[in-house]
Structure formats: structure tokens, C-alpha cells
């Protein structure tokens, strides 16, 4: 009786020691990543939030809390309205157009036969060359005097359409969006293709027997079944466009004036061109909050759709 | 009846292929535009943007861009940053996933949730304080500084990928290895590392290409022209010569060539990697 209890206690201790050992090794294994992320990501983000409420200039050790002064300055600035408009232009126009195009390409490529791989490679190619290169390519394409677009339009007798696409306020956002779509669409096509590959082929075979039309097939079978990929793509492309920097920086630098300025670009220019760190961090904080809000809202709405 | 459906289907496939090929030709036009103009004298570029003849073919702009961009040094800079970053991605990322998976502890699971919640943070949120932080740590103008910034920026996503993959592996292998006297570290190196090849490929494709092509981070970390990465050098080089199309095109071509060649050689792995990474995401 006594010895049985002793034995039980002994095995409990052994179990506990084994668990502790497991936990300790587990902690040791996660420590490097934790340290890395805390020092180079979490700490600077917290600093951004904190310093956005101060008049810190990025270098000095002295600063004072000034409340929401930086935020007020950003919102009151002449460029803020354009910034706001451009952000919503990209979310409401660019994201849907990009996703519809990518989905159409994916659906077409999915049952096109032998050449599917060639199309995938071609569509993904712009993702492999850098956005710096893409930016310079499109800068020369849009040049109204020497560019190839003007050359082609002139050749086919549409010369009257030639204009300074990235040099005027009315056309710069559509022009920028076109170049971003050219760059990005291949990536989203691949994600949609990944989603399509999970749809059971029997469903399509059954639909073929029933003589269902292409559009019915798209809306009744494909879209409901790849709802998850659509969710992912919309969230990923929204976050990506909100934080996109390289391509607009090379293509338009936010110009002409502030016409194609985005929050990510403006934040950089506040910090390193205008040297107003406070405004840069205030804007970055707003961008962070908007990014997180959008991910949560989209996730919420699209998750509910997926239940069908 | 059946053969007529088949025939109709065949005709449809041929038609869609025809339309797709036309679209693809338009899609590729910007590439052709850059390639053929990189080998042409400047005066012909705006007059004949899409055609090249042997008489006007020249290597002059390529050679000149190669020299003026200090290509060899710049290429090596980019390569060092890429190798450093990817080493940290793979080792630290897989270690973390392993740590989370072996313990089965709820706090380490919360840590995983914490990592995942950081994925949506934009780089801009950390940008300004990062500059002074790196300066204080003596890491500004250094390859290691760049690699550490990339690693911290992508670690949440990388941990997410590795953990998702690791969870599909049976943990019993480790239990039996432990009984055989293997330490947790030995089990990680000898048993799990080899099993992680697929997901490591995905991490490298998804994040390695980004590091190689990125401009934003070098722009704020590197000031010393001798340490600039390829993209940064191309930006400075082309920005100051925007009127000299021949040099801009030649520079753009030699900068994107290495990655394009790698992509064309390993296109299957690249495409599989992106697709698989997304299914897991």
C-alpha cells in the first residue's frame, strides 16, 4: 500500500520533470526568434506609437510629449485629403480589379491544357524582376514624347489619346494602378490556381454532363468553392497595396504635386525628405491601424460568406 | 453525341489558347522593349522602340552600365545580404516552429498566436525608430543590420509557415528518438531538418526573392555607396540618368538578369512554392 503510493508519486515526479525538460527545450528553441522580433520589430513599433505623441526628431535624446499635435498636423496638411482619397481609390478600385483579373486568368489557365505552365511563367515573370526595374520600365512607357505607348498610339492613328499619363493629376492614379496590376497579377493568379486545384474534378464533370454554362459554372461552383482563396487574396492584396513603397516611389515619387501620394510613400518622405519625424510616425501609426482594421473587417465578412 | 462534345471542347481550348497567346504577347511587350533597347544606340530608341537590326546592335550601353554601376561589387553586396538573411530565416524560423511543436505547452502556443498577429504590421510602423535603433547598435551601414531587419520583418510569417508544416509531421518520431538517447537538439538537426526541405524551399522563394529585389530597407539602412545593394544602386544610377534611356535599360537588364535566369531554370519549384505557400496561408 505504502510502496504503491510511493511509486505513484515517483512516476508523477518523473512526468513532471520530463514536462519541464520539454518546456525548457521548447523555450530555448523559440528564444532567438523572440529576441529578434522583440528588438527589431516590436520595440520600434512601440517607439513609433510612443514618439508619435512627442516632438522627438529622430536623433536627440530629449523630447516632450505634445499630445496629438503630430496627428493634427498631418490631418490639417494640404496633402492629407489627396492621401485619403488615394488610399480609398486603391482599396475600392485597384483591389477588386486586380482580384477579378487574377481570378479570370486563373480560371482560364486552369483548364487550358498543355500551355498552362507557359502562361504561369509569363504572368509571374514581373514578380521576379524588381519593382525598381518595373518602375523605370513604366516611367519610360508612359513618356509622352519618346515612350513606346505614344509610339504605338501614333502608329494606329490614335495619336489624340497621347498625354502625359504620369505627369497630370487626373491620369496618374489609373496609370500607377495599371503598372502595379501588370506587376502583381501573376502572384494572385498562382494563389487562385492553388485554390482551384483543391476543387474536386468530379464536380466539373457532373456540371458538364448537365450542360451548365461557363458563367454558371464560375458563379455556382468555382467561386463558392474557392471562397477561402478569395478571402486570402483580398486581404493580402489590400495590405500589400496599403504598404507598397518601391514601385510608386520609382514611378511617380507621389507626384505630380501630391496627386499619387500614398500613406506608405508619404511617411517615408516626411521622415527622410522633409525631416519631420513626428509627422512620419503619426502617419505610420494611422497606416498601421488602418491596415489592421482592414484585415479584421475583411476576415470577418469573408469568413461568413465561406459558410455557404 | 460524346465525340461532338469532345470536338466542341477542343475547339474551345484552341480558341482560348489563341486569345491567351495574344494577351501574353502584349504582357511581354515591356520586356521586349527593355531587352532590345539595351542593345541599341540611344538615338534609335524613340524612333524604333520595338525593332532591332544588326547594324544598330551594340554592347556599349551594357558595358558602360556595368562599369558605372560598379556591378561586380554591388552584386556581391546583394548576395551577402541575401545569404545572411536566408540563413537566419531558415535556421531561426525552423527552430521556433520546432520549439512550439515539441513542448505542446499552452504558453508557447500563445507565443505562436503572438507571432501570427504580427504578420499584418506594416514595415512603415517600425521604420523611423529603426534608423536610430540601428545606429545605436552600430548596425547602420552594415549587411548584418539589413539581414536582421529583414529577419525581424518576415519572422512572423516564416514561423507561421514552418509551424503549419511542422504540425503535419508526426511528433512520435521525436519521442522514439528521445528514448534512443537523442537530445532535443539532435532530433531537430538529424530528424526534423531533413524533413523540412519542402517548406524551406517555399520560404526561400517567397522571402528570398523579396530580399533580393527590395529597395525600401536598403534605402534607410545603407548610406555608404560602397555597400549599396543592386536595386539601390540601380535606383541611384537610373534616377540621375533618366534621359539616357540606353543606360537605364542596360542597367535594368543586368540588374534583373540573375534572378530571371534562376527563375527560368527553376520555374517549377518557384511556381509550386508560391502556390503551396498560399494554400497553407
Contacts between the chains, C-beta under 8 A, distances in Angstrom:
chain1	res1	chain2	res2	distance
A	22	B	102	6.3
A	22	B	103	5.0
A	22	B	104	7.5
A	22	B	105	7.5
A	22	B	184	7.9
A	23	B	103	5.2
A	23	B	105	5.2
A	23	B	108	7.7
A	25	B	99	7.3
A	25	B	102	6.6
A	25	B	103	7.3
A	25	B	184	4.1
A	25	B	185	7.7
A	26	B	99	4.4
A	26	B	100	7.0
A	26	B	102	5.6
A	26	B	103	3.1
A	26	B	105	6.1
A	26	B	108	5.3
A	27	B	99	6.9
A	27	B	103	7.7
A	27	B	108	7.3
A	28	B	99	7.1
A	29	B	95	4.8
A	29	B	96	6.5
A	29	B	98	5.4
A	29	B	99	2.8
A	29	B	102	7.4
A	29	B	184	7.6
A	29	B	188	7.4
A	30	B	95	7.4
A	30	B	96	4.9
A	30	B	99	4.0
A	30	B	100	6.3
A	30	B	108	6.4
A	30	B	111	6.1
A	32	B	92	4.9
A	32	B	95	6.4
A	32	B	96	7.5
A	33	B	92	4.9
A	33	B	93	7.0
A	33	B	95	7.0
A	33	B	96	4.0
A	33	B	115	7.6
A	33	B	155	5.4
A	33	B	159	6.2
A	34	B	96	7.8
A	34	B	111	7.1
A	36	B	88	7.7
A	36	B	92	6.5
A	36	B	148	6.9
A	36	B	151	5.7
A	36	B	152	5.1
A	36	B	155	5.9
A	37	B	115	7.1
A	37	B	118	6.7
A	37	B	152	5.4
A	37	B	155	5.2
A	37	B	156	6.8
A	39	B	133	7.9
A	39	B	152	7.2
A	40	B	126	7.6
A	40	B	130	7.2
A	40	B	133	7.5
A	40	B	148	5.5
A	40	B	149	5.9
A	40	B	151	7.4
A	40	B	152	3.3
A	40	B	153	7.7
A	41	B	118	6.5
A	41	B	121	6.9
A	41	B	126	5.9
A	41	B	152	4.2
A	41	B	153	6.5
A	41	B	155	7.6
A	41	B	156	7.8
A	42	B	118	7.3
A	43	B	129	7.6
A	43	B	133	7.1
A	44	B	125	7.8
A	44	B	126	3.7
A	44	B	127	7.7
A	44	B	128	7.9
A	44	B	129	4.1
A	44	B	130	4.6
A	44	B	133	5.8
A	45	B	121	6.2
A	45	B	125	4.7
A	45	B	126	5.0
A	47	B	129	3.7
A	47	B	133	7.6
A	48	B	125	5.5
A	48	B	126	6.5
A	48	B	127	7.8
A	48	B	128	6.3
A	48	B	129	5.6
A	51	B	128	7.6
A	51	B	129	6.6
A	58	B	128	6.1
A	58	B	131	6.8
A	58	B	132	6.0
A	59	B	132	6.4
A	108	B	16	6.0
A	108	B	20	6.6
A	109	B	20	7.6
A	111	B	13	7.8
A	112	B	13	6.4
A	112	B	16	5.8
A	112	B	17	6.1
A	112	B	20	6.7
A	113	B	13	5.4
A	113	B	17	7.2
A	115	B	17	5.9
A	115	B	20	7.4
A	115	B	21	7.8
A	117	B	267	7.6
A	117	B	268	8.0
A	117	B	271	7.7
A	118	B	24	7.8
A	119	B	20	6.0
A	119	B	24	6.4
A	120	B	271	5.4
A	121	B	263	8.0
A	121	B	264	7.5
A	121	B	267	5.1
A	121	B	271	7.2
A	122	B	24	5.1
A	122	B	27	6.1
A	122	B	28	6.3
A	123	B	24	8.0
A	123	B	27	7.1
A	124	B	263	7.8
A	124	B	270	7.2
A	124	B	271	6.5
A	124	B	274	7.3
A	125	B	28	7.9
A	125	B	31	7.2
A	125	B	260	7.3
A	125	B	263	7.3
A	127	B	209	7.3
A	128	B	209	6.6
A	128	B	213	8.0
A	128	B	256	7.3
A	128	B	259	5.3
A	128	B	260	5.6
A	128	B	263	4.5
A	128	B	270	7.8
A	129	B	213	7.5
A	129	B	252	7.9
A	129	B	256	3.8
A	129	B	259	7.1
A	129	B	260	6.4
A	130	B	212	7.6
A	130	B	213	3.5
A	130	B	214	7.7
A	130	B	215	7.2
A	130	B	231	5.1
A	130	B	234	7.9
A	130	B	255	7.0
A	130	B	256	6.3
A	130	B	259	7.9
A	131	B	213	6.6
A	131	B	215	6.8
A	132	B	213	7.5
A	132	B	215	5.2
A	132	B	231	4.7
A	132	B	234	5.5
A	132	B	235	5.3
A	132	B	238	8.0
A	132	B	255	7.5
A	133	B	34	7.9
A	133	B	234	7.1
A	133	B	252	4.5
A	133	B	255	6.1
A	133	B	256	4.9
A	136	B	234	7.8
A	136	B	238	5.2
A	136	B	248	5.7
A	136	B	252	5.5
A	137	B	30	5.1
A	137	B	33	7.3
A	137	B	34	5.8
A	137	B	252	6.7
A	138	B	30	7.5
A	139	B	242	7.3
A	140	B	33	7.9
A	140	B	245	6.1
A	140	B	248	7.0
A	140	B	249	7.8
A	141	B	30	6.4
A	141	B	33	7.3
A	145	B	46	7.5
A	146	B	45	7.2
A	146	B	46	3.7
A	146	B	245	7.2
A	147	B	46	7.8
A	147	B	49	7.9
A	148	B	29	7.7
A	148	B	33	5.4
A	148	B	49	4.3
A	148	B	50	6.8
A	151	B	46	7.4
A	151	B	49	5.3
A	151	B	50	7.9
A	182	B	27	7.4
A	182	B	30	7.4
A	187	B	274	6.7
A	190	B	271	6.3
A	190	B	274	4.7
A	190	B	275	5.1
A	190	B	278	6.9
A	191	B	274	7.4
A	191	B	275	7.1
A	191	B	278	3.9
A	193	B	275	6.1
A	194	B	274	7.9
A	194	B	275	3.9
A	194	B	276	7.1
A	194	B	278	4.7
A	194	B	279	4.7
A	195	B	278	7.7
A	195	B	279	7.4
A	197	B	275	7.5
A	198	B	279	7.1
A	208	B	5	7.7
A	229	B	278	7.3
A	232	B	278	6.6
A	232	B	281	5.8
A	236	B	281	7.7
A	239	B	120	6.2
A	239	B	122	7.5
A	242	B	122	6.9
A	243	B	122	4.1
A	243	B	123	6.5
A	243	B	124	6.4
A	245	B	123	7.8
A	245	B	124	7.8
A	245	B	215	7.5
A	245	B	216	4.6
A	246	B	213	8.0
A	246	B	214	7.1
A	246	B	215	4.5
A	246	B	216	5.9
A	246	B	231	7.9
A	249	B	215	7.1
A	249	B	216	7.7
A	250	B	215	7.4
A	250	B	235	6.6
A	263	B	124	7.6
A	264	B	122	7.0
A	264	B	124	5.3
A	267	B	124	4.9
A	267	B	127	7.0
A	268	B	124	7.3
A	268	B	127	7.1
A	268	B	216	7.5
A	268	B	219	7.9
A	268	B	220	7.9
A	271	B	127	6.7
A	271	B	128	5.0
A	272	B	219	7.9
A	272	B	220	6.9
A	277	B	128	5.4
A	280	B	127	7.6
A	280	B	128	5.3
A	281	B	128	5.2
A	281	B	129	7.7
A	283	B	124	8.0
A	284	B	122	7.5
A	284	B	124	4.4
A	284	B	125	5.2
A	284	B	127	6.5
A	284	B	128	6.9
A	285	B	125	7.1
A	287	B	122	5.8
A	287	B	124	5.6
A	287	B	125	7.1
A	288	B	121	6.5
A	288	B	122	5.8
A	288	B	124	7.5
A	288	B	125	4.2
A	291	B	120	5.8
A	291	B	121	7.7
A	291	B	122	5.3
A	292	B	120	5.5
A	292	B	121	8.0
A	295	B	120	4.9
